[in-house]
Amino acid sequence: MKVGVIPLLLFEGCMKDKIREVSNKIAEKMGIIINEVIIDNTGNMIKITADKEEGIKLEDLTSFSHALSNNENFDNIIGDKFNYEITSPGLNSKMKKPYQFIRNIGYNVKIFFKDQNIGSSIKGKLIEADNEKILIEAKNKKKKEIVKLNYDKIKYGKLKLKW
């Protein structure tokens, strides 16, 4: 391992935690959920993915970005060395939280499991979702079956869009 890699990772992790903490405080007041904070040291870029349970709008992202840029704590963390962007989750984003599954009922999905002993994934139509579980209508050798999955078994899900 190269000298300096571990301190850089520790710095990045610490910085990411601080950014998430400050961002969450501002976001909660606006009804916004922070899904992800990514630090790209090669391009000196911080990417914050924000969402709302009902879906986030451009105006929400703009207001949140302005609130962050006017926050002294956030400015102290990123300083002049980093630029940042606020973005919404894309169509290909990972679904990890119940509201994301609930919002996508009726769509085809691929669910990846935490425990590889039960298989790596399952594809099907998301027919039901609540705060504890999802129901997938999966095709298995021309036969449809309903599969119930609790969130503690799910690593993440992805939409399977037909183009």
Residue, then its C-alpha position, 0 to 999 in steps of 0.5 A: m500500500k502506498v504511503g499516504v493512502i490510509p490518511l487520505l481515506l480517513f480524511e475523505g471519510c471524516m470530510k464525508d461525514k461532516i458534509r452529510e451532517v451539515s447537509n442533513k440539518i439543512a435538508e431536514k428543514m426543507g423535507i429533503i433526504i440526502n441519499e448519497v455524498i460522493i467525494d471525487n478527489t481527482g476532480n475536487m468535486i463533491k456530489i450530493t444526491a438529494d431526494k424527497e419521498e414524493g420526488i424532488k423538483l428542480e426548485d427543491l434542488t436549487s433552494f437546497s443548493h442556495a441554502l448550502s452555499n450560504n451555510e458557514n459550516f458547509d463553506n468551512i468544510i469544503g473551502d476553496k479546494f472543492n466544487y460541489e453539485i446537488t443532483s437528484p437520483g437518476l433512473n438508474s440509481k439504486m433503491k435502498k429506502p422504502y419510499q423509493f420502492i413505494r414510489n416505483i410500484g408497477y415497474n419492473v425491477k431487479i432486486f439484489f440480495k445481501d445474502q448470496n446464499i439465497g441467490s444474487s438477485i431476482k427480476g420481476k414487477l414490483i406489485e406492492a411495497d410498504n415500510e417493511k417489505i416488497l412483493i415482486e411478481a417474478k417469472n420462473k420458467k413461464k410460471k409467475e410467482i409472488v415473492k415477498l422480501n423484507y428490506d433486511k434481505i435487500k442490498y438494493g434494487k434497480l429499475k429495469l426500463k424497457w427502451 
